[in-house]
């Protein structure tokens, strides 16, 4: 039971964090959140299109990990049932 709860939590965490990283850099929320960093060199880097793409790519990798965890979770459910 403990393993199933931990696996379900990992699935949830990776999926939510991955979805956030894929979507957030392209929303107005990202622009408002990064305004505090704009006077620095990091601010201009984070606002660039390729940096947003890299961050979205990390989110896509998180979603792939979530898919792998879902497969593992499904296998656990099949073996127990």
C-alpha distances in whole Angstrom, upper triangle without the diagonal:
4,5,5,6,9,10,11,12,14,15,17,18,20,21,23,24,26,27,29,30,32,33,34,37,39,39,41,39,39,43,43,40,42,45,45,45,48,50,49,49,45,45,47,45,42,44,45,44,43,41,39,39,37,35,34,33,31,29,29,28,25,24,24,22,20,21,19,16,16,17,14,12,14,14,10,10,14,13,10,13
4,5,5,6,9,10,11,12,14,15,16,18,20,21,22,24,26,27,28,30,32,32,35,37,37,40,37,37,41,41,38,40,43,42,42,45,48,46,46,42,43,45,43,40,42,43,42,41,39,37,37,35,32,32,32,29,27,28,26,23,23,23,20,19,20,19,15,16,17,14,12,15,15,12,13,16,15,13,16
4,5,5,6,8,10,11,12,14,15,16,18,20,21,22,24,26,27,28,30,31,34,36,36,39,36,36,40,40,37,39,42,42,41,44,47,45,44,41,41,43,41,38,40,41,40,39,36,35,34,33,30,30,29,26,25,25,23,20,21,20,17,16,17,15,12,13,14,11,9,12,12,9,11,14,13,12,15
4,5,5,6,9,10,10,12,14,15,16,18,20,21,22,24,26,27,28,30,32,34,34,37,35,35,38,39,36,38,41,41,41,44,47,45,44,41,41,43,41,38,40,41,39,38,36,34,34,32,30,29,28,26,24,24,23,20,19,19,17,14,15,14,11,11,12,10,7,10,11,8,8,12,12,10,13
4,5,5,6,9,10,11,12,14,15,16,18,20,21,22,24,26,27,28,31,33,33,35,32,33,36,36,34,36,39,39,39,41,44,43,43,39,39,41,39,36,38,39,38,37,35,33,33,31,29,28,28,25,23,24,22,19,19,20,17,15,16,16,12,12,15,13,10,13,14,11,12,15,16,14,16
4,5,5,6,9,10,10,12,14,15,16,18,20,21,22,24,26,26,29,31,31,34,31,31,35,35,32,34,37,37,36,39,42,40,40,36,37,39,36,33,36,37,36,35,32,31,31,29,26,26,25,23,21,22,20,17,17,18,15,13,15,14,11,12,14,12,10,13,14,12,13,17,17,16,18
4,5,5,6,9,10,11,12,14,15,16,18,20,21,22,24,25,28,30,30,33,31,30,34,35,32,34,37,37,36,39,42,40,40,36,36,38,36,33,35,36,34,33,31,29,29,27,25,24,23,21,19,19,18,15,15,15,12,10,12,11,7,8,10,8,6,10,11,9,11,14,15,14,16
4,5,5,6,9,10,11,12,14,15,16,18,20,21,23,24,27,28,28,31,29,29,33,33,31,32,36,36,36,38,41,40,39,36,36,38,35,32,34,35,34,33,31,29,28,27,25,23,23,21,19,19,18,15,14,15,13,10,12,12,8,8,11,10,7,10,12,11,11,15,16,15,16
4,5,5,6,9,10,11,12,14,15,16,18,20,21,22,25,27,27,29,26,26,30,30,28,30,33,33,33,35,38,37,37,33,33,35,33,30,32,33,32,31,29,27,27,26,23,22,22,20,17,18,17,14,14,16,13,10,13,13,10,11,14,13,10,14,16,14,15,18,19,18,20
4,5,5,6,8,10,10,12,14,15,16,18,20,21,23,25,26,29,26,25,29,30,27,28,32,32,31,34,37,35,35,31,31,33,31,28,30,31,30,29,26,25,24,23,20,20,19,17,15,16,14,11,11,12,9,8,11,11,7,9,12,11,10,13,15,14,15,18,19,19,21
4,6,5,6,9,10,11,12,14,15,16,18,20,22,24,25,27,25,25,29,29,27,29,32,33,32,34,37,36,35,32,32,33,31,28,30,30,29,28,26,24,23,22,20,18,18,16,14,14,13,10,9,10,8,5,8,9,6,6,10,10,8,11,13,13,14,17,18,18,20
4,6,5,6,8,10,11,12,14,15,17,18,21,22,22,25,23,23,27,27,25,27,30,30,30,33,36,34,34,30,30,32,30,27,28,29,28,28,26,23,23,22,19,18,19,16,14,15,14,11,10,13,11,8,10,12,9,9,13,13,11,14,17,16,16,19,21,21,22
4,6,5,6,8,10,11,12,14,16,16,19,21,21,24,21,21,24,25,22,24,27,27,27,30,33,31,31,27,27,29,27,24,26,27,26,25,23,21,21,20,17,16,17,14,12,14,13,9,10,12,10,8,12,13,11,12,15,15,14,17,19,18,19,22,24,23,25
4,6,5,6,8,10,10,12,14,15,17,20,20,23,21,20,24,25,22,24,27,28,27,29,32,31,30,26,26,28,26,22,24,25,24,23,21,19,19,17,15,14,14,11,9,10,9,6,6,9,7,5,9,10,9,10,13,14,13,16,18,18,19,22,23,24,25
4,6,5,6,8,10,11,12,14,16,18,19,22,20,19,23,24,22,24,27,28,27,30,33,32,31,27,27,28,26,23,24,25,23,23,21,19,18,18,15,13,14,12,9,9,10,7,5,9,8,5,8,11,10,10,13,14,14,15,18,19,19,21,24,24,25
4,5,5,6,9,10,11,12,15,16,16,19,17,17,21,21,19,21,24,25,25,27,31,29,29,26,25,27,25,21,23,24,23,22,20,18,18,18,14,13,14,13,9,11,12,9,8,12,12,9,12,14,13,13,17,18,17,19,21,22,22,24,26,27,27
4,6,5,6,9,10,10,13,15,16,18,16,15,19,20,17,19,22,23,22,24,28,26,26,22,22,24,22,18,20,21,20,20,17,15,16,15,11,11,12,10,7,10,10,7,8,12,11,10,13,15,14,15,18,19,18,21,23,23,24,27,28,29,30
4,5,5,6,9,10,12,14,15,18,17,15,19,21,18,19,23,24,23,25,28,27,26,22,22,23,21,18,19,20,18,18,16,14,13,13,10,8,9,7,4,6,7,5,5,9,9,8,11,13,13,14,17,18,18,20,22,23,24,26,28,29,30
4,5,5,6,8,11,12,13,16,15,14,18,19,18,19,23,24,23,25,28,28,27,23,23,24,22,18,19,20,18,18,17,14,14,14,11,9,11,10,6,8,10,8,7,11,12,10,12,15,15,15,18,20,19,21,24,24,25,27,29,30,30
4,5,5,6,9,10,11,13,11,11,15,16,14,16,19,20,20,22,25,24,24,21,20,21,20,16,17,18,17,17,15,12,13,13,10,9,11,10,7,10,12,10,10,14,14,13,16,18,18,18,21,23,22,24,27,27,27,30,32,32,33
4,6,6,7,10,11,14,12,11,14,16,14,15,18,19,18,20,23,22,21,18,17,19,17,13,14,15,14,14,12,9,10,10,6,5,8,7,4,8,10,9,10,13,14,13,16,18,18,19,22,23,23,25,27,28,29,31,33,34,35
4,6,7,8,10,14,13,12,15,17,16,16,20,22,21,22,25,24,23,20,19,20,18,14,15,15,13,13,12,9,8,9,7,4,7,8,5,6,9,9,9,12,14,13,15,18,18,19,21,23,23,25,27,28,29,31,33,34,35
4,6,6,7,11,10,10,13,15,14,15,18,20,20,21,24,24,23,20,19,19,18,15,14,15,13,14,13,10,10,12,10,7,10,11,8,10,13,13,12,15,17,16,18,21,21,21,24,26,25,27,29,31,31,33,35,36,36
4,5,5,8,7,6,10,11,10,12,15,17,16,17,21,21,21,18,16,17,16,12,12,14,13,14,12,9,11,12,9,8,12,12,10,12,15,14,14,18,19,18,20,23,23,23,26,28,27,29,32,32,33,35,37,38,38
4,6,8,8,5,8,11,10,10,13,15,14,15,19,18,18,15,13,13,12,9,9,10,9,11,9,5,8,10,7,7,11,11,10,13,15,15,16,19,20,20,22,24,25,26,28,30,30,31,34,35,35,38,40,40,41
4,7,8,7,8,12,12,12,15,17,17,17,20,21,20,17,15,15,15,12,10,11,9,11,11,7,9,12,10,9,12,14,12,14,17,17,17,20,22,22,23,26,27,27,29,31,31,32,35,36,37,39,41,42,42
4,5,6,7,9,10,11,13,16,17,17,21,21,21,19,16,16,17,13,11,13,12,15,14,11,13,15,13,12,16,17,15,16,20,19,19,22,24,23,25,28,28,28,31,32,32,33,36,37,37,39,42,42,43
4,5,5,6,9,10,11,14,15,15,19,20,20,18,15,16,17,14,11,14,14,17,16,13,15,18,16,15,19,20,18,20,23,22,22,26,27,26,28,31,31,31,34,36,35,37,40,40,40,43,45,45,46
4,5,5,6,9,10,13,14,15,18,19,20,17,15,16,17,13,12,15,15,18,16,13,16,18,15,15,18,18,17,19,22,21,21,25,26,25,27,30,29,29,33,34,33,35,38,38,38,41,43,43,44
4,6,5,6,9,11,11,12,16,16,17,14,11,13,13,9,9,12,12,14,12,10,13,14,12,12,16,16,15,18,20,19,20,23,24,24,26,28,28,29,32,33,33,35,37,38,38,41,43,43,44
4,6,5,6,10,10,10,14,15,15,13,10,11,12,10,7,11,12,15,13,11,14,16,14,15,18,19,18,21,23,23,23,26,28,27,30,32,32,33,36,37,37,38,41,42,42,45,47,47,48
4,5,5,8,10,10,14,15,17,15,11,13,15,12,11,14,16,18,16,14,18,19,17,18,21,21,20,23,25,24,25,29,29,29,31,34,33,34,37,38,38,40,42,43,43,46,48,48,48
4,6,7,8,10,13,14,15,13,10,13,14,11,10,14,16,18,15,13,17,18,15,16,20,19,18,21,23,22,23,27,27,27,29,31,31,32,35,36,35,38,40,40,41,44,45,45,46
4,5,5,7,10,10,12,9,6,9,10,8,7,11,13,15,13,12,16,16,14,16,19,18,18,21,23,22,24,27,27,28,30,32,32,33,36,37,37,39,41,42,43,45,47,47,48
4,5,5,8,10,12,11,7,10,12,10,9,13,16,18,15,15,19,19,17,19,22,22,22,25,27,26,28,31,31,31,34,36,36,37,40,41,40,43,45,45,46,49,50,51,52
4,6,7,9,12,10,8,11,13,11,12,15,18,20,17,17,21,21,19,21,24,23,23,26,28,27,29,32,32,32,35,37,36,37,40,41,41,43,46,46,46,49,51,51,52
4,6,6,8,6,4,8,10,9,9,13,16,17,14,15,18,18,16,19,22,21,22,25,26,25,28,30,30,31,34,35,35,37,39,40,40,43,45,45,46,49,50,50,52
4,5,7,7,4,6,9,9,8,11,15,16,14,15,18,19,18,20,23,22,23,26,27,27,29,32,32,33,35,37,37,39,41,42,42,45,47,47,48,51,52,53,54
4,7,8,7,8,11,12,12,14,18,19,17,18,22,22,21,23,26,25,26,29,30,30,33,35,35,36,39,40,40,42,45,45,46,48,50,50,51,54,55,56,57
4,5,5,7,9,10,11,13,17,18,15,17,20,20,19,22,24,23,25,28,28,28,31,33,33,34,37,38,38,40,43,43,44,46,48,48,50,52,53,54,56
4,5,6,6,9,10,11,15,15,13,15,18,17,17,20,22,22,23,26,27,27,30,31,32,33,36,37,37,39,41,42,43,45,47,47,49,51,52,53,55
4,6,5,6,9,10,13,13,10,13,16,15,14,17,19,18,20,23,23,24,26,28,28,30,32,33,34,36,38,38,39,42,43,44,45,48,49,50,51
4,5,5,6,9,12,13,11,12,15,15,14,17,19,19,20,23,24,24,26,29,29,30,32,34,34,36,38,39,40,42,44,44,46,48,49,50,52
4,6,5,6,10,11,10,11,14,15,15,17,19,19,21,23,24,25,27,29,30,31,33,35,35,37,39,40,41,43,45,46,47,49,51,52,53
4,5,5,9,9,7,9,12,11,12,15,16,16,18,20,21,22,24,26,27,28,30,32,33,34,36,37,38,40,42,43,44,46,48,49,50
4,6,8,9,6,7,10,10,9,12,14,14,15,18,19,20,22,24,24,25,28,29,30,31,34,35,35,37,39,40,41,44,45,46,47
4,7,9,7,7,10,12,11,13,15,16,17,19,21,22,23,25,26,27,29,31,32,33,35,37,37,39,41,42,43,45,47,48,49
4,6,5,6,9,10,11,13,14,16,17,19,20,22,23,25,26,27,29,31,32,33,35,37,38,39,41,42,43,45,47,48,49
4,5,5,6,9,10,10,12,14,15,16,18,20,21,23,24,26,27,29,30,31,33,35,36,37,39,41,41,43,45,46,47
4,5,5,6,9,10,10,12,14,15,16,18,20,21,23,24,25,27,29,30,31,33,34,36,38,39,40,42,44,45,46
4,5,5,6,9,10,11,13,14,15,17,19,20,21,23,24,26,27,29,31,32,33,35,36,38,39,41,42,44,45
4,5,5,6,9,10,11,12,14,15,17,19,20,21,23,25,26,27,29,30,31,33,35,36,37,39,41,42,43
4,5,5,6,9,10,10,12,14,15,16,18,20,21,23,24,25,27,29,30,31,33,35,36,37,39,41,42
4,5,5,6,9,10,11,13,14,15,17,18,20,21,23,24,26,27,29,30,32,33,35,36,38,39,41
4,5,5,6,9,10,11,13,14,15,17,19,20,21,23,25,26,27,29,31,32,33,35,36,38,39
4,5,5,6,9,10,10,13,14,15,17,19,20,21,23,24,25,27,29,30,31,33,35,36,37
4,5,5,6,9,10,11,13,14,15,17,18,20,21,23,24,26,27,29,30,32,33,35,36
4,5,5,6,9,10,11,12,14,15,17,18,20,21,22,24,26,27,29,30,32,33,35
4,5,5,6,9,10,10,12,14,15,16,19,20,21,22,24,25,27,28,30,31,33
4,5,5,6,9,10,11,13,14,15,17,19,20,21,23,24,25,27,29,30,31
4,5,5,6,9,10,11,12,14,15,17,18,20,21,23,24,26,27,29,30
4,5,5,6,9,10,10,12,14,15,16,18,20,21,22,24,26,27,28
4,5,5,6,9,10,10,12,14,15,16,18,20,21,22,24,26,27
4,5,5,6,9,10,11,13,14,15,17,19,20,21,23,25,26
4,5,5,6,9,10,11,12,14,15,17,18,20,21,23,24
4,5,5,6,9,10,10,12,14,15,16,18,20,21,22
4,5,5,6,9,10,10,12,14,15,16,18,20,21
4,5,5,6,9,10,11,13,14,15,17,19,20
4,5,5,6,9,10,10,12,14,15,17,18
4,5,5,6,9,10,10,12,14,15,16
4,5,5,6,9,10,10,12,14,15
4,5,5,6,9,10,11,12,14
4,5,5,6,9,10,11,12
4,5,5,6,9,10,11
4,5,5,6,9,10
4,5,5,6,9
4,6,5,6
4,6,5
4,6
4
